[in-house]
């Protein structure tokens, strides 16, 4: 996967300083000089941005990291992997420390982030299912580095029998929650982003009982909308049976095309029936998502200036703002 590159103004905004201050630090020798392309234009790599953050001493942080974000919908084909991989990438690009967790045996999040699922011996399964010695592997033994601030626990087809193994485990619905409690205790990440399988089973229950925020992408094609009722029924069931209320749910209208009456009608229906859960950001239909998926890279690398990149960037900012606001409110209530 090719590396993303950034112009000086983009880097200044990402790091949180003015362009003038960035260039001044370079002239003074406090920061290394940027690279130049064939036309002599300055550019920076993601690694350069991280070095600048380290030298300048500015890094964003959440109030109570890490926050577990599950991208979840029992309906397939709604864009879960596209949303989860691009959200994880953009959050890491913004300076947050992110752990992606691919929970779908098809490994779409893994491929979307430029890795081949079949290349991995260890996956989510080794994180939550003990071996013959009754031991699980820690995240540090499984994760793969994707980019600065972004690690991934991959998935592949070896996980197809994960639910059968979960049935045999004590506290089988809480296996993932227990492991993520260890990740939270280590405090090395700000966000854990889970790409969920298109089903409702033991793996799904593990994800729902572990998450702090559920993002539900809905493809505006007439079919996915109706799955939301089933999803909210299952959320209510979790509260009744397991005494766990997911702290926040955010529905994301995906694949929106204003020229299609069905897109407009379904978006209106979402606003009328689920307005309190609906994200402000609407992710528009963009062929560049398909192109990026085919090339196995985030849309921000493939087409950083397209409308899909702009929408995913806005969604990432909206989710981060939501998380910060919720934890600020929680802290006030505690005080």
ABEGO torsion letter per residue (X at the ends): XBBBBBBAAAAAAAAGBBAAAAAAAAAAGABBBBBBBAAGBBBBBAAAAAAAAAAAGBBBBBABOBBBBBBBBABBGAGAAAAAAAAAAAAAAAGBBBBBBBABAAGAAAAAAGBBAAABABBAAAAABBBAAGBBBBAAAABBBABBGBBBBBBBAAAAAAAAAAAABBGAAAAAAAAAAAAAAAGABABBBBBBBBBBBAAAAAAAAABABBBBBBBBAGAAAAAAAAAAAAAAAAAAAAGBBBABBBBBBBGBBAABAAAAAAAAAAAAAAAAABBABBBBBBAAAAAAAAAGBBAAAABAABAAAAAAAAAAAAAAAAAAAAAAAAAAAAX
